[in-house]
Amino acid sequence: MSLCEKLRKFSTLPVLASLIIAYLLILMVLFPALGGNAKLVPLDLRFWYDADIVYATFEALGAEGRSKYILGATTLDVIYPLVYSAMFSVWLTLLLPGENRLSCALRLLPFAILAADLLENSGIVIMLLRYPDKTDSLVFITALLTAGKWSLAVIVIATTFTLSLRAVYMKYRHC
């Protein structure tokens, strides 16, 4: 059985609803509970950054803020990408009929975001652990992963939104 076939069997409305609830819980309750410096934009929420931004952010965080960043990146920011990737994959599976290669690729695309996000988090943690030593090559690689993550996220969100609108239209077009 292919990965897409397994995903099709797993993808149900109750599973999607559970993942949406978990996603919202993480986003609205758990991330805010971690605290943080409201004046600083975390690196993983930016589309792009360079070494100056990275090291200015790390300096502004201070030792305690850097420790919190590492804790968040190695706990909640591991769970969160797993949840949102599964959520979008299930959602796309429910919206995309058929078993052709394009449909399968679109259903699995959220897991490319997961890979980029986890690698990005690893790069940020390594930079934080090495700070104040500078690793400009790692900054560049991590920034590429961040930009790739956000680019893929835009594609997945836009595709999911468009297919959801299409499904609603198809369901109610004769009413």
PyMOL commands that set and color helices and strands:
alter all, ss='L'
color gray80, all
select helices_A, chain A and resi 3-10+13-34+43-45+51-74+76-95+101-130+136-172
alter helices_A, ss='H'
color red, helices_A
deselect
rebuild
show_as cartoon
